[in-house]
């Protein structure tokens, strides 16, 4: 059963590359990040949230950052580094 749940969630993950318009992208843009790129599904770093996406981006001042965007069904997205 756990393997089936894992495969379903992995299939729903955002792939690598330009992050499409989504709640995850909206959370990063609200922090004024630019050049946002998804680096795939995050297996750790979000606890029990349903949607977990690793990312790389740049701050408004040009600094490179990387982290995880965590989104739940009943809560908004959070960004973790």
Buried (B, 14 or more C-beta within 10 A) or exposed (E): EEEEEEEEBEEEBBEEEEBEEBEBBEBBBEEEBEEBBBBBBBEEBBEEBEBBBBBBBBEEEEEEBEBBBBBBEEEEBEBEE
